[in-house]
Amino acid sequence: MQKLIKLLLTSQLLLPVAILCTASILVLSISDISSLPKLQISYEDKLYHFVAYFVLNSIWLIALLKKNGYQLKKILLTSLSIVVFGIIIEIVQGSLTDSRAFDILDILANSIAVVVSFFCFMLVKKSFLKK
């Protein structure tokens, strides 16, 4: 697993992985996923939202750092864009799908995940710059 992570961090694959992750979240967000197995824990879907948006923001921030170096404005704009992406998806779920519904708590989970990801990234960014 460490070799795979190191390969991703040192290769040109990071941007395509970020795009694939974004597309995957979009597809899963507008698809009927009611038949997928459940964990049977409270707020399970919020946990899924948190993990998905934490990973999404982290991948984009690392990809951006690898491509452009450390630029705080771009990093902030990227994180803000991901929050907006989550809001737009919730609006689409509420208005264009029959199997999904708008949920303000999903937006909150997504946004908290992006903020946590941003601060984690800020703590470890120097280790990515060295690679």
Secondary structure, 3 states (H helix, E strand, C coil): CHHHHHHHHHCCCHHHHHHHHHHHHHHHHHCCCCCCCCCCCCCHHHHHHHHHHHHHHHHHHHHHHHHHCCCHHHHHHHHHHHHHHHHHHHHHHHHHCCCCCCCHHHHHHHHHHHHHHHHHHHHHHHHHHHC
